[in-house]
Amino acid sequence: MLKDYKCNEGKAGDYILALNCGSSSAKFNLFTICGQNRLEPYIQGIASEIGNSSSKLKYSFNGEKHEIVQPINSHREALMLIFEEFYRHGISTGSIRAVGHRTVHGGEKYRGSVLVDKKVMETLRSLVSIAPLHNPPNITGIEEAMKLLPGIPQVAVFDTAFHSSLPDYAFRYAIPDDWYFKYGVRKYGFHGTSHMYVSKRAAKALGIPYNEFCCITAHLGNGCSITKICRGKSVDTSMGFTPLEGVVMGTRSGDIDPALIEHVAREISTRDPGVDEAEAYRKVMHALNKESGLKALGCTNMMQDLRQRALNGDEAARLAIKIYAYRIAKYIASYWATMPCCHAIVFTAGVGENEGYVRKEILSFLENLKIVVDEEKNAIRGEEIIIGSSNAIAGSPLSIMVVPTNEEIVIGYDALYIGFLSSPVPEVYPFEY
């Protein structure tokens, strides 16, 4: 029997902390545990530019925004500053019952969130070779939280876990078997926590049981991914072995001909004798991850700037958005054509939630679906709403939806159940009812 808490008023209660540590940031959400084990947001914020002279801590509490500008030299210092602010608002770290950590890569081993122990940490370190950009700061966050909060359960929540249901014909690449069996090269997919959350919210909004729900979710932020969900399971997704595969993103190229990597690296080393082949290769990979996508096409990865320039007649911005929208529409169309049915197309994340102009551009390429967009609703930003529909397939209505993502609440609930209540995560989360 799960413990049922009376909702506290925030001072002497029980709390769950969700952490998302990047290479130079530590995003956090502190939740208070309320009746029937529901979580309510209490304090949320981010320590940014860690290790730089411009480091700062920004957070919201009781409707007020706070900002502290001071040197933050490490993730440990960031967490110490966050905990000091908790204490200033009357919250002891001793009242934090569990900590959930966004962990990007769980490989094939972890198909769900897990309580962190020595063996889990060893496995996470072994996965650094296939997630060198993402797992190291996640591991650092876990290690520092364990030191600063000794004895408090730590739970790893994996971006890849929701995609562990991909069938082999979707996750295998047409490459030598050794690459998969020896080196683990396959499609893993990312943004899984977001895709799971928004699909569950969409099913609830449409009144369809999740185990019957089929949809396509489009997580469009600086990183972008599209996921095909059938009967509540991820069955295909656009990101692959790394987050570089898939659609055009803010600074990532998305799908390209792999042969161009060797070609461009050779050109760089030939034209610049001071650059050897290894350095040229590193330059190409850096460009594909950090200098490509919208940033390359339109000179910025800020969609609101591109949209305004496009509306003002800037041809480069217009083309950048067209390419971005077309690549996304191609993925949506290919997924839709291979589904038993599709109840909804769901947009989420920064661009997906707030850029009606871009949503309409994407939908305009899906001509055969004959989607009707409600212009007034499509102009609304950041709300859970149905913005359009299609009846192109008789007896199979399609809703076009916007659902703001909330990965932190999923991380919080997984930490609550696994870390504090020592219970399996329920099939139905409290945010679904």
Secondary structure, DSSP 4 states (H G I P E B T S, - for coil): ----PPPP-SSSS-EEEEEEE-SS-EEEEEEEEEGGGEEEEEEEEEEESTTSTT-EEEEEETTEEEEEE----SHHHHHHHHHHHHHHTT--GGGEEEEEEEES--TTT-SS-EE--HHHHHHHHHTGGG-TTTHHHHHHHHHHHHHHSTTS-EEEEETTGGGGG--HHHH--SS-HHHHHTT--S---S-HHHHHHHHHHHHHHHT--GGG-EEEEEEESSSEEEEEEETTEEEEES--SSTTSSS--SS---S--THHHHHHHHHHHHH-TTS-HHHHHHHHHHHHHHS-HHHHHHS-S-HHHHHHHHHTT-HHHHHHHHHHHHHHHHHHHHHHHTSS---EEEEEHHHHHH-HHHHHHHHHT-GGG-PEE-HHHHT--SS-EEEEEE--STT--EEEEE----HHHHHHHHIIIIIIS--PPPSS-GGG-
